């Protein structure tokens, strides 16, 4: 308390410096996004004519309508639907599967329990890219190319989420499971009525992470969707780039980029409160 | 309401046997306290009755039927856990109603039963709250409410008061006793606190290393302990043990003499049966504890009324006791 005034003085100056640093950093990161936004509101000619404009033009509705309705290979609205189905499918699928497998691993004694846990844990070390050729082979063999199930199923098992729920379930006191048993709850009733509501903040946090993971998938959809109507938006942007000397419709491509950013932003902002609570405390 | 019978009940974890055969017949409505130090198997015993641990050998009977292989909910029991084990995301009402809901009790019936229990436990103002918004004592009551609403024939308590502070513990102890009297439900209560055991029990089981050393009414166990362990565990301060030779006891088998602190009289040096030196005294108000050292270095305690003038620290005194207060134990610790 003695050097309180000194601290305030120092904080006043420091506060300005921190803010200045943060603002510069923010502008630095934000500038490319700003450029994309600007490029999506002007005409092709404006972009091609240096210097590129730094303030938005008047063709916002025109460019976005063109992107959403016709796009270049496929309408962007349709690609967004594909992306949405894939991201939601992956997020929900991963959460359901990992909740159930963590429940099995933590609460049941069955032969090979440890083996299964370590097997799941091992797959953490194998990202999609490493196993992509055999996975492609399997998916092609099942005839799931150019389908939603082909987009979703190979990415649906999640060691990370299983591990996270396992750790969470292990912090739930054993007495709770015993009390439920004395109350006459079956294992699945215990899971549904007690474990599930207790994990809801964890589920929310995981949903945000997994939705973005699914939405941003690039390599896998690029491999297995050859039909433009099955393209997802993130890979679709790349597909819009011209090959060779073709003419690139930059305003539409930039509009697509901006559109691709919107759903993840909505999910993060909308679930921010739950997301942070899920990462910070487990509400016990 | 039911009788409970344990018939040479044993439990092993792997190759280690932790309960070496416990037998007891519990009468309908009786309050039984299982007491012992930590690791003596008292909680395991209770969990076997609850059905949360499998029975290695022997039988558990509730209401005359063998329940060894029944699930906890089919045993007609209710359990109160040490850390209460309340469902954190449910309101007090839902916590109490959960078991009934699963059993498919009609809604009106659930509301009525929970309300009755809440009235009994003075929980009515808190029915809508979550467990974390309650104090320790209130959580304890909710845990009991959850047991009561199911109208079981046996209550099982697993150290229910050990998470409460001392004052609340005394209050809740009385409440549990009153509640059990009022409902007349057969109860098994596990504790490591011998005061709880003495005050609550109709009969108590003193466990030591997986064996029921003694089963009996509290005062009888206190006055007439069957083993050296029971004599030392029940009563505070504990029974004094004096080497039989030093005490001048020539009774073949006897290795040790036990005398309760309140039965020792402190006399001037040269008189009485034993010489001792006063190490220090603790004046507690109503009584004074005199800690003494014997010739062989053993420490013993005498409990004297505060009105009695106590010998100053460091002085030599004589100790005396009545023949009827002598408890002789052989070298295995058994009474002889």
Interface residues (C-beta under 8 A of the other chain):
Chain A: X173 X175 X176 X178 X179 X180 X181 X182 X183 X184 X185 X189 X193 X194 X197 X198 X283 X284
Chain B: X50 X51 X52 X71 X72 X73 X77 X78 X79 X81 X82 X83 X84 X85 X86 X87 X88 X89 X90 X98 X99 X102 X103 X146 X150
